[in-house]
Amino acid sequence: MEQFRYRLYTERKDNLKQLVSKYFQGFTVILAEGYWEGIGEPSAIIELVIEGTLTQVIHIEAVIQDIKIVNEQQSVMVTREPVEVEFK
């Protein structure tokens, strides 16, 4: 099964871990400072590695919608790339 790394870029809020953990057991939150139109803001990058199943993709879309609602954002920047994963 092909696997993908998703990164969701959003405003940093205290509730991100709870939102994502409703759908996924494992993920990483990277604290950052983002800029929009020259103005800095506390940001977060949520990184997930998932299998490309329909269920997993539906969960990604659900997390994105939840973040948009809770953070009162029009959009969340999302990147996706195929990855190979091993645990050694």
C-alpha positions in Angstrom: 0.0 0.0 0.0 1.4 3.4 -0.9 2.0 5.8 1.9 1.9 9.6 2.0 3.3 12.3 4.2 0.8 15.1 4.7 1.7 18.4 6.3 -1.1 20.8 7.4 0.0 24.4 8.0 -2.2 26.4 10.3 -2.4 28.9 13.1 -1.1 27.6 16.4 -3.9 27.1 18.9 -4.0 24.9 22.0 -6.6 22.6 20.6 -4.7 21.2 17.6 -3.6 18.0 19.4 -7.1 17.2 20.5 -8.5 17.8 17.0 -6.0 15.5 15.2 -6.1 12.8 17.9 -9.8 12.3 17.2 -8.8 10.8 13.8 -5.2 9.6 14.1 -3.1 7.9 16.8 0.3 9.1 15.6 1.3 12.5 14.3 3.8 15.3 14.9 3.2 18.9 15.7 6.0 21.3 14.8 5.7 24.8 16.3 6.7 27.5 13.9 6.3 31.2 13.0 4.4 31.7 9.8 3.9 34.9 7.7 0.9 36.0 5.8 1.0 39.3 3.9 4.2 40.3 5.8 2.7 39.7 9.3 4.1 37.0 11.5 1.9 34.7 13.6 2.3 31.7 15.8 1.9 28.7 13.5 2.0 24.9 13.6 2.7 22.2 11.1 0.9 19.0 11.7 2.7 16.1 10.0 1.1 12.7 9.4 2.2 9.6 7.5 -0.8 7.6 6.3 -1.7 4.9 3.9 -3.5 6.1 0.8 -6.8 4.3 1.7 -10.1 6.1 1.3 -10.8 6.0 5.0 -7.4 7.7 5.8 -8.0 10.4 3.2 -11.5 11.0 4.5 -9.9 11.5 8.0 -7.4 14.0 6.6 -10.2 16.0 5.0 -12.2 15.9 8.3 -9.2 17.2 10.3 -8.7 20.0 7.8 -12.4 21.0 8.1 -12.2 20.9 11.9 -9.1 23.1 12.0 -10.7 25.6 9.6 -13.8 25.8 11.9 -12.0 26.0 15.2 -9.3 28.4 14.0 -11.8 30.4 12.1 -9.7 30.1 8.9 -10.8 30.2 5.3 -8.2 27.6 4.3 -5.4 25.4 5.6 -2.3 24.9 3.5 -1.8 21.2 2.8 1.2 19.4 1.2 1.2 15.7 0.2 4.0 13.6 -1.0 4.6 9.8 -1.4 7.0 8.4 1.1 8.6 5.1 2.0 8.5 4.3 5.7 10.5 1.8 7.7 10.9 1.2 11.4 14.4 -0.1 12.4 
